[in-house]
Amino acid sequence: MELVTCGPDAEELTALPEAGGVRADDGDPAGERYGLEVQSTYVRVWAATVEGAHRGLTSLRQLLNAGLRPDGTAELPPLRVLDAPRYAWRGLSLDVARTFHDADQVVRVLDILSLHKLNVLHLHLTDDQGWRVPITGWPALTEVGGAGALGERPGGWYTPEDINRIVTHARQRFITVVPEIDIPGHCQAVFRSYPELAPTGTAVAGPGPIPIGTLDPDRGITWRFVRDVLTDVARLFPNSAYLHLGGDEAFGIQDDAHAAFVDRARDIACSLDRRVVGWQETARSAIGPQEVVQYWIEATEMREVMDSGALAQMMPESMVAVFTEMMAKAEHDVDRAAGKGASLLLSPTSHLYLDRPYAEESTEPDGEIRRARVGLPVYPPKTVEQIYDWDPAAALNAATTNGSATAAGVEAAVWCETVTSGEDLEFLLLSRLSGIAERTWSPRNAGHWDEYRTRLAIQSSAWVRRGWTFFPSSLVAWPATVPA
């Protein structure tokens, strides 16, 4: 391995296109560039940074896996590659509130991200169902709020040692862990822990259907709580330049009060030397060029969901009305964000929400059983091919009226309403995350389904060797045997 800072090789890397968007660690967008050369007598990886060399070695691992023989040796064709990512922020948002995934499972997810050259793990640490991070002076958040999860699932929370292990494992693989504290809504776990934080007249609900109730911005204890939480979270996750403040689905608070809440919480985050990312509803606050808005409400699909009546089967009629109002307000969020100079983190439900059912059948009976159980039925099923045949730039253009929005990056999301185990989680991620990772790294229009599915099948042997659970799509000719 070579670190090249000058000479012809360095000039070739410098000439590569710069990754678009921003990095979650505020690092150099050019830091992931690398070169890879394979000849009959040597293999060479070079880069200007250790991070770039790591990405190059990851590509080499993928090539070795593709050329692996039954006896454990591999044959590589001669090649020379100069490579750089398309987007600087390439991530996965993982919900650990509805189903608690312990540190061991999070480490497995980090290894999945690393093999696919993804560089952000966004941890959704708090929600109505559970609170997963310790906060000094507020012990009941974990003792009471952390005890819950969706339904009868066991709860849990991360100790500081767990968080350090996760952050360290991520850092060693050049992945940034971005923590999310979802406020002012989705706070029922907070209210169960500290009823005095609940707004007057709001019933404290259990970890079931989405309840109405947000933090009260007019009470002093609210802001002592928010400052204490963000201060500790910034300390526990030191490698992230961003704090994710949630801001979504804040039912029960007036629009102007919601915007003012986001503004004040952002000021606290900035005082902690952190930038802010929030779900797209935060575009209605006084954001600016330093903020990132996470676009998730894809209008066409959400109208289809509303028209299908699927929501009415999941929640009371009163909540359906609340959701309908929320969708109407969201129609201009992307344009609002663009008009204020904020960049968009692309997570549209239509293609990047991986908690949707698979549309095609599994090649294995066990896969069919799991396919029938996991995936939120409110979303129309999609095939692995449909998820792969998606372009971030086209999606961003479709979401704006004047094409002025800029992408901060791309982030898939997996919510865990239907996930009961680590196996369920991995099943939803693989093999769809592979296609999303390719779209975020490779140039636009690179790769087509017919050749991609061949490469996907070959790479599955690496998943099997690592013991990862995946969905064996009937659209892919998976290998009959996997080398030991």
N, C-alpha and C positions, 0 to 999 in steps of 0.2 A: 504494500500500500504506500502511495506517495501523497504528500501534501505539496502541491505545486503553487508557488506564489509568483513566479515569473517564468519567462520563456514562452515558446510556441504553444505548449499545452495550456498554460494559464491564459494566454490570449484567446485560444479557442473556447475555453469555458466562459470567459468574460463576454464573448460575442453572443452567447446564448440569450434568448429572451428572458427578461426579468419576470418573476412570478407576480401575478396580479394580486391586489388586495393587501392585507396586513397580516402580520404574524402575531399569534397569541402571546408570545414571549417578547414581542417588540424587537426581535432580532433582525438580522440582515436577510431580506428576501432572496439574495443571491447565495446564501450559505448552503443550500442543498444541491447545487450544481456538482456534477461529477463526470468523469470520463471512465470508460471501461473498454479494455482491449483484450481479446483472446487470440493467441497465436499458438502454433503447434508446440512451442517450447516454453511459453510463459503466459501468465494471466496478470494483467496490471489494472489497478484501480487508482485513479488520481483525483484530487480535489484540492480546493483552496482551504477547506475547513475539515475538521474531524467529522462534523455532521454530514458534509457532502460525501466523504469517504464511506460513512455508514450507509447512506442511501445507495451508493454504488455497490457496496458489498451485499446489500439486500437484493439488488438486481442480479448479482452473481449467484446468490442463493436460489433465486427463482429459476435462473438458467440451469443450474446444477440439478435442481429438482426435475426440470423438463427433460434433461438428458440422462436421468438416473437409470441404471441397469439393475436387473434382479440381483446381481452380485455386489451391489453397493457402490460400484464405480460409475463414472459419468463421462460422457463424451460431449464436448462443446464444439460447435462450429466456429471457424475463424470469424471474428467480428470486431468492429470498433464503434463505440457508442459515445456520443456526447449528449448529456441529458440534463433536463431541468424541469421543475414542476410548473404547471400552468397557474395554479393558485397557491398563495402563501399559507392560507388557513384551510386545512383539509381535515375534517374531524368527524367525531361521533358524539352525539348527546346521549347519555345513558341515564335512565330513570332508576334510581336506587331507593326511591321513596315508596312507590307502590309495592314493589318487591325488593327486599333488602338483599343485595349481592355483597357478600363479605369480601375482605381484602384479597383472598386467594382468587376469587372469581374476577375481580377487577384486574388483577395482574394478568389473568388469562386473556381478558379483553385487550389489555395493552399489547400483549404479544400478537394478537390478531391484527391490531392497528399497525404495529411495527412491520409485520410481514407485507402489509399492503401500502407502506410508505405514507400512512396517515400520521399527522403530527399534532393533533389536538384530541384530548378526551375531556368533554364537557360533562361534569358530574352534576346532575339534578338532585341536590342533596336534601331538599326540603319540599314538602307538599302537604296536602290535607292528611294523607295517610301516615306520614312518618317524618321524623327529624333525625338526621344521620350524622351531625357534626357537633362536637362538644364546644360549649361556649362558657368562658369563665364568668362565674357569678350567676349563671342560669342553669343549674344542674338538672332541673326537671325537664328541660328540653330533650335530653337524651333518656333520662330515667323514666319519664312518662311519654313524651312525644316519640321517643325512639323505640318504644315497646310495640308500637303499632305497625301494621302494614295492611294492604288491601285484604278484606275478608278475614279469614282465619290464618293467614300466613304469618310466620314468625317475624318479629321485628328485629331490630339491631341497630348499632351505630358504630362509627369508626373511632377508635381511640387515637390520640395524637401519634402513637407508634404506628398504627395502621396507616394513617394518612402519610406519615413520613416514608413508610415502605412503598406506598403507591406512588408518591411524588418522585422518590428516588428511582424506582423501577422505570417510571416514565422518562425521567431526565436522562437515564443511561441509554434510552432508545430515541432520544431527541423528540419526545412527545411532551407537550405542555398540558397540565391538568388545570382546566378552567373551572372554578367552583361556582355553582349557582345557589343563591338564597332567593327563593321565590317570594317576593313581596310586591304590593301589599295584600294580594289575594292568596288563595291556596294556603291559608294559615291555620287551619283547624287543629293541626298537631300542636301549634303554638298555644292556641286557646285551651286545649286540653291540659297543657303543661302549666300555663299561667292564665287562668280565667280573667284576671284583672286586665289583660291585654285585649280581651274580646270587646268589640264595640257594644255599647249599651243596648240591651234588648235583643242581642244575637244569641241564638241557641248554639251551644257547643256540640257539634256533630261528631259522630264516630267516623272511622275511616271507610266510608261507603260512597254513595253517589256524590256528585259535586255539590257542596252546600254553598249558600250565599253568606258572605261575611269576610270583611277585610280589616286590616289594622286601621285604627282610628288616627288620622293625621293630626287631630286637634288636641291630642293628649301628650303631655310631656314624657310619660313613661314609654310611649311608643318610640320616641326618638332616642331615649337612653338605650332601649333594647336594640334598635337598628344600629346605632353606633357600636355598641358592644359586640354585636354579631359580626358586623363587617370588619371590625378591627381584628378579631380573632381569626376570621376566615382569611384575611389578607396575610396574617402571620403564618397560618398553617399551610398556605399554598403560595410560597414565595416566588415561584418561577413564572407565575402567570402575571402578565401586565394588565389583565382584565379581571374585574369582578362582574359576574352575571347577576343582575338584579331582578330577573324574572319580569314582572310587570304585566303578565298575561291574565286574561279572564278574571279581572278584579271585580267580581260581581258585588253589587251593593254599595258602590262608591260612585259619587258624581264625577263626571268627566273632568271638570276643572280641578276637583280635589285629587283625582288620580294623577293628573299631569303635575300638580304641585308636589305630590308625594314623590314621584319619580325624580323631579328636579332636586328635591332636598336630599334624597338618598344618593343621587349622583354626586352632589357636593361633598357628602361624607366620604364616598369612595375616592373622589379626587384628592381629598385631604389626606388619604392614606396612600397617595402616590399610585393610584390605580385608575385605569380607564374603565369605561362602562360599556357592557353589552347587555341588551335586553330584548325580550320578545317584541314583535312588531307593534304592539299596542303602545310601546314607549315612544313611538314616532310622534305621538300627540303631545309630548312634553317639549321643553325648550332644549332639544338636543342640538348638537353641532358637529363639525367635521371630526372631532375626536371620538365620537360615539359610534358604536356598531349596533345596527338594528337587525334582529334575526327574523327574517321573513318566513312565515309558516302557513298563513291562511291563503291557500291557493283557491281563488274565487270559483273557478269552473267546477272543481271537484267538490268544494264545500256546498255549492248550490245543488249539485247532484245528491250529496248526502242528505241535505235538508229535504229535497223533493221526494226522496225515497221513503221517508218515514222511519228510517233506521234509528234516528235519535229518540223517537217516541217510544221505541221498544226498550230503551236503555234508561230512561229517566222520566220523571213526572212531566206533565204537560206544561207546568209553569216554568220548568227549566228549559224546555224546548223554546219557549217564547224568549227567554233570556239569551239563548244561543243565537236565535234568529236576529235579535237586535245587535248582538256582538258582531255577527258576520257583516251586517249592513255598515256598521261603523268602520270595519276593517278595509272597506273597498278602496280607500284612498291612502292607506298607510304608507305604501311603498313610495308613492309620489311625495307624500309629506316628508318622508325621510330624505329622499333625494333633494327636495327643495331646500332642506336645511343643511345639506352638505354631508350628512351621515352616509356611511357605506353599509351595504346590505350583506348580511350573512345568509346564504341561500339554504333554506330548509323546507321547501314547499311540501305540503302534505302529499301531493299527487305522486311524487317520485322518491322523496327522501324520508318519509315516515315508514320505517321498516317494521312497524308493528301491524302491518296490514296482512291479510291472508295471502298465501300463494294461490295463484289461479290455476296453474297446471298440476298434474298429479305427480306424486313421488314415484321413483322407481322401486322403492322398498316398502313393504307393508308397514313397518314401524314408522316410516316417514309419513305415510298416509294417515295413520292414527294421530300423530302429532300435528299434522297439517290441519286436521279437522278441529283441533282444540286451540291452537295458538293463532294469534292475529286478531286484531279488533274488528269485529264484523261490520262495524259502521262504515269502514272504508271498503270501496270496491276492490276485489282481489286483482292482483297484477302478476304477470309472469316475470321470471328472471330476465327474459329478453326485453320486456317493456321497461323494466328499471334500467337496464343497460342502455337502451336506445333513448337517451335523454341528454340534453346539452345545457349546461348551466347558463351560458350567455343567452341562448334562445329563451330560456325560462325567465331570466331577468328582464329581457326586452318585452316579453309578453305581459309581465306584471306592471309595466310602467306605461304611461300615456305619451311620454315624450322622449323616452330612451336616455334620460339623463342620469339614471342611477348607476352607481359603481359597486362592484362586488368586493366585499371584504374577503370572501372565500365561500366554501361550501361545507355544510355539515349535515350528515345524516342524523336521524333521531330514532331511538327505539324506546317506546313507552311500554310499561310492564303490566297493564291491566290483565292480560291473558298469560303472563309469564309466571310460572310457579317454580322454576329451577334454573340453574346455570345452563343446562342442556337446552331448555326452551329458548333461552336468550341467544345462545350460539346458533340455534336452528334458524331464528329470525334474521341473524346477521349474515350468515353464510348460506347461500353463495351470492346474495345480492350486494353486500358491501364491497365485494371485489370489483364489480362493474362500476360502482360509484367512485371507488378509489382510482380506477383507470381514467374516468372522465375528469377527475380533479387534477390528475398529474399530467396526462398526455395532451398534446395539442388538439385543438378543435378538429373534428372529423377524422381523427386517428382511430382506427379499429372499426371493424364491422362484425355484426353478430356471428356470422357463419364461421369466421376464423377465431373470434373471441371465445366461442363456446368450446372450441378444441383446446385452446390454452387453459381455459377454466377447468376442464376435465383433468388435464395434466397436473395442474397445481393442487388438485384435491388430495393427491397423495401426501402432500406436506401437512394438510389438515388432519388426515387420518393418523399420521405418525405422531402428531402432537395431541391426539385424543380429543380434538374439537368435534363437536356435533354440527352437522350441516344438512341442509335440505338437498337431497339428490333429485334435482329437477328432471322430469321426463323429456325435457327439450335438449338435454346434454347427454352425450355418450360417455358416461363415466367409465374409468378403467375397471376391468373385472377383478384385478388383483393389484395390491399395493406393495411395492418392495419394502422389506423390513428395514 
